[in-house]
Amino acid sequence: MELLLTMFNVGLALLVIGWAIQLVHLTKKGKNKNEIQQSFMMVYGLGIILIVLDGLLAGQLIAPALNLAVLILVLAIIMKTRK
């Protein structure tokens, strides 16, 4: 089996890394458990960008549009939670 490093696969890998960052944050003692990590949102947003680009290059419309909506929400949260 060949490892394909497509934008989609790299994007999904970034989503996994983002969630791992958030999980590590939640397991640290003395931290606010409800806080969303900026690094999580940044890595997640980058992953979504790659997935959107991959879908558009593949000629898809619905999946990239939905992922773009997710990206807009991520950006809104980043702007709202920035200190």
C-alpha positions as CSV (number, residue, x, y, z in Angstrom):
1,M,0.0,0.0,0.0
2,E,1.3,3.4,-1.0
3,L,1.2,6.4,1.4
4,L,-0.5,9.2,-0.3
5,L,0.3,12.7,1.1
6,T,-2.6,14.5,-0.5
7,M,-3.9,17.8,0.8
8,F,-6.9,15.9,2.1
9,N,-4.8,13.4,4.1
10,V,-2.5,16.1,5.5
11,G,-5.6,18.1,6.4
12,L,-7.1,15.2,8.3
13,A,-3.8,14.6,10.0
14,L,-3.8,18.2,11.2
15,L,-7.3,17.8,12.6
16,V,-6.0,14.8,14.6
17,I,-3.0,16.7,15.8
18,G,-5.3,19.6,16.8
19,W,-7.6,17.4,18.8
20,A,-4.5,15.8,20.5
21,I,-3.3,19.3,21.5
22,Q,-6.7,19.9,23.1
23,L,-6.8,16.6,24.9
24,V,-3.3,17.1,26.3
25,H,-4.5,20.5,27.6
26,L,-7.5,19.0,29.2
27,T,-5.4,16.4,31.1
28,K,-3.1,19.0,32.6
29,K,-3.7,19.6,36.3
30,G,-4.6,23.1,37.5
31,K,-5.8,24.2,34.1
32,N,-9.3,25.6,33.2
33,K,-10.8,22.5,31.7
34,N,-13.3,24.5,29.6
35,E,-10.7,26.6,27.8
36,I,-10.2,26.0,24.1
37,Q,-6.6,26.1,23.1
38,Q,-5.6,28.7,20.4
39,S,-3.1,26.2,19.1
40,F,-5.9,23.7,18.6
41,M,-7.9,26.1,16.6
42,M,-5.0,27.2,14.5
43,V,-3.9,23.7,13.6
44,Y,-7.6,22.7,13.0
45,G,-8.2,25.7,10.8
46,L,-5.1,24.9,8.7
47,G,-6.3,21.3,8.3
48,I,-9.7,22.6,7.1
49,I,-8.1,24.9,4.6
50,L,-6.2,22.0,3.1
51,I,-9.4,19.9,2.9
52,V,-11.3,22.8,1.3
53,L,-8.6,23.3,-1.3
54,D,-8.4,19.5,-2.0
55,G,-12.2,19.4,-2.5
56,L,-12.2,22.4,-4.8
57,L,-9.4,21.0,-6.9
58,A,-11.3,17.7,-7.2
59,G,-14.3,19.6,-8.6
60,Q,-16.5,19.2,-5.5
61,L,-18.8,21.9,-4.3
62,I,-20.8,20.7,-1.3
63,A,-18.0,19.3,0.9
64,P,-15.7,22.3,0.4
65,A,-18.6,24.7,1.1
66,L,-19.4,22.9,4.4
67,N,-15.8,22.8,5.4
68,L,-15.5,26.5,4.6
69,A,-18.4,27.1,6.9
70,V,-16.5,25.2,9.6
71,L,-13.4,27.4,8.9
72,I,-15.4,30.5,9.3
73,L,-16.7,29.3,12.6
74,V,-13.1,28.5,13.7
75,L,-11.9,31.9,12.7
76,A,-14.8,33.5,14.6
77,I,-13.9,31.6,17.8
78,I,-10.2,32.5,17.4
79,M,-11.1,36.2,17.1
80,K,-13.6,36.0,20.0
81,T,-11.2,34.2,22.4
82,R,-8.1,36.2,21.6
83,K,-6.7,37.9,24.6
